[in-house]
Amino acid sequence: MGERIAEARGRAGLTQAELAAAISVPDRSAMTKIENGSRRVSALELAQIADALGERIEWFVTAVPESIVPHRNLQEPGAAGPTIDRLAELAARNLEFLAEHDDRLMLEAGANLSRPATMGEAERAATEARELLHLADEEPLSNISERTATLGMFGFSFAMGNDAADAASILLATGGMAIVNGSLQVGRRRLAMAHELGHYLFADEYTVDWRVAEHSDDNVWESRLDRFARAMLLPPKGLSEMWTRLRSDDGDLRTAAVRTASAFRVDMSTLARRLRELALVDQSEANAIRIVRTTKADIVEFNLVVRDELEAPWLARRYEESVLRLYRREVVSAARATDLLFDTWSEDDLPVLPALPESQIWNFVS
């Protein structure tokens, strides 16, 4: 436990003296003894430590998901971990908890597609993945978080600021999860989720992506994942057919870009790069598309459908349903249910349950 306390303190960026002051233990030497195991920790002190470090008490006493351990071992001792690391680990723990207690969650194992060694293989892998999602060749990938959940990867979105990582994913013993930075614009959030789906399907254990779609070297693994993500969101047949039709209808580059980006729910930078990959535009046209911005007038005049997918805070619907099932079965308390829901629900939002006799409290998992 002392090691876990030291690790959490380091992730929070606190010194031993600062943590000692926060929980009112005598001095830094007391914290040293706690962390090296020569002094016991009372239940009250552990609760205070958990509160000061922003962790649940269970974090200090339960096993870490296996895929997280190698990632932790690569970090500098005492270095404060980024917010996305903490959220990813919490989501992974919560998901494993639900899988253990809810037999209806049906957490599927990943498909484990062959890792693409070239850009062409990345394109073919995207076609395979779209087939797994039962998408037609020309069909946009809508509701990406709900779709990926059918393959066992549950998506979450939390606002972390523009300086935080774009996304992270963890491969669990069964299934996996991905977190997207909700501070990104909707098109970039969807691209990040498609990128993390690649990590999941290609069995990458734990990945934090600071900037997706900024890799240009074909020999770099992340570049091939970026290509996979673009091909997932903008399939060759569907994009080519729409782009050709819109350009022949009115010939206006901007109008075609606005309507295509809206139909496939991508940002202009992703659209421009994909059109260039498929040789549907030249470099000057791609540059012009990148600076296009969709306006309110566009939304009205082109009758565009606006849906802020993965808007933070966002939890996969299947995940929320699982929490509610455990709550209705009274496996978890109201407080634990809202905790599993990352406090995106209040206790008043939960369904009203029939009153239980006092003795039933011991049947709660937590």
FENBELGI-V336244 format. One line per field, one symbol per residue. psi: psi as a letter, one per 30 degrees, with the letter a starting at -180 (. if undefined). Layout:
BEGIN
psi->???
END
This chain:
BEGIN
psi->eeeeeeeeeeefgkleeeeeeeghleaeeeeeeefggfklkleeeeeeeeeeghllefefflkkkeffeeeefflkkfkkkleeeeeeeeeeeeeeeeeefjffeijlklfilkkkfleeeeeeeeeeeeeeghklefkkilheeeefffggjkklkkkglffllellkkjlekallkkkjfflleeeeeeeeeeeeeeefghkekkkjejlggkfjffkeeeeeeeeeeeefikeeeeeeeeeeeefeffkeeeeeeeeeeefhlleeeeeeeeeeghflleeeeeeeegkkkleeeeeeghkkkjikgkkkkkkeeeeeeeeeeeefhelleeeeeefghgfllfffllklkkllefffffke.
END
